[in-house]
């Protein structure tokens, strides 16, 4: 499927420096998640995600 724009849509592209910054921020958050979740078991992580999904679906947080 091809990409298209309408008169009300705009395309936005990152500069090479912006792409490097996005990658750096991504790596920072991946590392932070690993540090924060290190003491939690895989089963506990799954339970947490299940509970957060339940909260989100019932609280209607979606825009």
Secondary structure as UniProt FT lines:
FT   TURN            7..8
FT   HELIX           16..37
FT   TURN            38..39
FT   HELIX           42..59
//
